[in-house]
Amino acid sequence: GTMMLVTAQRQARRLVSSARPALSADLSRVCVAPSISDLNNSSSDRATSARTFSSSDTKHQQPSHQPPPFETVVIANRGEIACRVIQTCRRLGIRTVAVYSEADGPDSYHASMADCAVKIGVGPSPAESYLRGDEILDVALNSGTDPSRIALHPGYGFLSENSSFATAVSESGVKFIGPPPSAILAMGSKSHSKAIVEAAGVPCTPGYHE
């Protein structure tokens, strides 16, 4: 029985290893995000690189019984998660602004789905684009006249677990769609979060701190 289990585990490892290149290729194709051009009309370079779409192109389906909570949602991410946020905003009748890196370009799927796409950063790496919280926040602040009617969705990864970024967004007046900065900070460390739940009387697996 033990030998059969070991053999099965080895076969599973080989299957996973052989599948990784194909999976990586699929993910790189699906998750490629477009670059974004800035919404600030005072910059001619950004204005010419911005890609905008009419409301008829997005086919918004705003519910008649309840107004949308925001006028505009800026998605600080790319790929599948950005597409899902955009689809939900469409159903709620909310305008969307996507961001894209230099490497991804304005024709990537999530950028073409949004009402407006803005290029961020000056390089191909995420550190030069999707992790530039200052530029993304600037895009949000320039996407409407009233910050209280603008929201920012971080998606997952990138800046979604950055408490400093969440704080900067909230302090700017833009709504941060996600947990408060205090929760992000508390859950960012396994030991810290475990101490919090233990103090609240939540049963935990013994041996973690031993």
C-alpha positions in Angstrom: 0.0 0.0 0.0 2.8 2.4 0.9 4.7 1.6 -2.4 1.5 2.3 -4.4 1.0 5.6 -2.7 4.6 6.7 -3.3 4.3 5.6 -7.0 1.1 7.6 -7.4 2.7 10.7 -5.9 5.7 10.5 -8.2 3.4 10.1 -11.2 1.4 13.2 -10.1 4.5 15.2 -9.7 5.6 14.3 -13.3 2.2 15.2 -14.7 2.3 18.6 -12.9 5.8 19.3 -14.1 5.0 18.4 -17.7 1.9 20.6 -17.6 3.7 23.7 -16.2 5.0 25.1 -19.6 1.6 24.9 -21.2 -0.1 26.4 -18.2 2.4 29.3 -18.1 1.9 29.9 -21.8 -1.9 30.0 -21.4 -1.7 32.3 -18.4 0.7 34.7 -20.1 -1.7 34.9 -23.0 -4.9 35.3 -20.9 -3.5 37.7 -18.3 -1.7 40.1 -20.5 -2.9 43.5 -19.7 -2.9 46.7 -21.9 -0.9 49.8 -21.1 -2.9 52.8 -20.0 -2.8 56.4 -21.1 -3.3 59.1 -18.5 -6.7 60.7 -18.2 -5.2 64.2 -17.5 -6.2 66.2 -20.5 -3.5 68.8 -19.7 -0.9 66.4 -21.0 -0.9 66.1 -24.8 1.1 62.9 -24.7 -1.3 61.2 -22.4 -4.3 62.6 -24.1 -3.2 61.1 -27.5 -2.4 57.7 -26.0 -5.7 57.5 -24.0 -8.2 55.1 -25.5 -11.8 55.9 -24.8 -15.1 54.2 -25.7 -18.6 55.5 -25.9 -21.3 54.4 -23.5 -23.1 52.6 -26.4 -20.0 50.4 -26.9 -20.0 49.2 -23.3 -23.8 48.3 -23.3 -24.3 49.4 -19.7 -27.3 47.8 -18.0 -28.0 50.1 -15.1 -30.8 48.8 -12.8 -33.7 51.2 -12.8 -34.6 50.6 -9.1 -31.3 51.5 -7.6 -28.6 54.1 -8.6 -25.0 52.8 -8.8 -22.9 53.4 -5.8 -20.2 55.0 -7.8 -19.9 56.9 -11.1 -16.5 55.5 -12.0 -14.4 52.5 -11.0 -10.7 52.4 -11.7 -9.3 48.9 -11.9 -5.7 48.8 -10.7 -5.0 45.4 -12.3 -5.1 43.5 -15.5 -6.2 40.2 -17.1 -9.1 38.1 -15.9 -9.7 39.9 -12.6 -9.9 43.2 -14.4 -12.4 41.8 -17.0 -14.6 40.4 -14.3 -14.7 43.8 -12.5 -15.5 45.5 -15.7 -18.4 43.1 -16.5 -19.9 43.6 -13.1 -19.6 47.4 -13.4 -21.4 47.2 -16.8 -24.3 45.4 -15.2 -24.5 48.1 -12.5 -24.2 51.0 -15.0 -20.8 52.2 -13.7 -18.2 53.7 -16.0 -14.8 51.8 -15.9 -11.2 53.0 -16.3 -8.5 50.4 -17.0 -4.8 50.8 -16.7 -2.2 49.1 -18.9 1.6 48.8 -19.0 3.9 49.6 -21.8 4.4 45.8 -22.4 0.7 45.0 -22.4 -0.5 47.8 -24.7 -3.9 49.4 -25.2 -5.3 46.5 -27.3 -5.2 43.9 -24.5 -8.5 42.4 -23.7 -9.2 44.2 -20.4 -8.2 47.6 -21.7 -10.5 47.2 -24.8 -13.4 46.2 -22.5 -13.2 49.3 -20.3 -14.8 52.7 -21.1 -11.4 54.3 -20.9 -7.9 52.8 -20.8 -4.9 54.8 -19.5 -1.2 53.9 -19.9 0.9 53.9 -16.7 4.6 53.6 -16.2 7.5 53.8 -18.5 8.8 50.3 -18.5 7.6 46.7 -19.2 7.9 45.3 -15.7 5.1 45.3 -13.1 7.3 47.4 -10.8 7.3 50.1 -13.4 3.6 50.0 -14.0 1.0 48.0 -12.0 2.9 48.6 -8.7 3.1 52.3 -9.3 0.5 53.3 -6.7 1.2 57.0 -7.2 0.4 56.9 -10.9 -2.7 54.7 -10.5 -4.0 57.0 -7.8 -3.4 60.0 -10.1 -5.4 58.2 -12.8 -8.3 57.8 -10.4 -8.2 61.4 -9.3 -8.3 62.6 -12.9 -11.1 60.2 -13.9 -13.9 62.4 -12.5 -14.7 65.7 -10.9 -15.9 64.3 -7.5 -13.5 61.9 -5.8 -16.3 60.7 -3.6 -18.0 59.3 -6.7 -14.9 57.5 -7.8 -13.8 54.0 -6.6 -10.7 52.0 -7.0 -10.7 48.2 -7.2 -7.2 46.7 -6.7 -8.1 43.2 -7.9 -5.8 40.6 -6.4 -2.0 40.6 -6.2 -0.1 43.7 -7.1 -1.3 46.5 -4.7 -4.3 44.7 -3.3 -2.4 43.8 0.0 -0.6 47.0 0.3 -2.0 48.9 3.4 -0.1 52.1 2.5 -1.7 52.2 -0.9 -5.2 51.6 0.6 -4.5 54.4 3.1 -3.4 56.8 0.3 -6.5 56.0 -1.7 -8.9 56.5 1.2 -7.2 59.8 2.2 -7.5 61.1 -1.3 -11.3 60.9 -1.1 -11.5 58.0 -3.6 -13.3 54.9 -2.3 -11.1 51.8 -1.9 -13.0 48.7 -2.8 -11.6 46.2 -0.3 -10.8 45.7 3.4 -9.7 48.8 5.4 -5.9 49.4 5.7 -6.0 48.1 9.3 -7.3 44.7 8.2 -4.8 44.5 5.4 -2.0 45.3 7.8 -3.3 42.8 10.5 -3.6 40.0 8.0 -0.3 40.6 6.2 1.6 38.6 8.8 0.6 35.0 9.6 1.9 35.3 13.2 0.2 38.6 13.8 -3.1 37.4 12.4 -2.9 34.2 14.4 -2.3 36.2 17.6 -5.4 38.3 16.7 -7.7 35.3 16.3 -6.3 33.6 19.3 -7.0 36.7 21.4 -10.6 36.6 20.1 -10.9 33.0 21.3 -10.9 31.3 17.9 -9.5 27.8 18.1 -6.2 27.4 16.3 -4.1 24.4 15.3 -1.6 23.9 18.2 2.1 23.9 17.7 2.4 27.0 15.5 4.3 29.1 18.1 6.3 26.2 19.5 
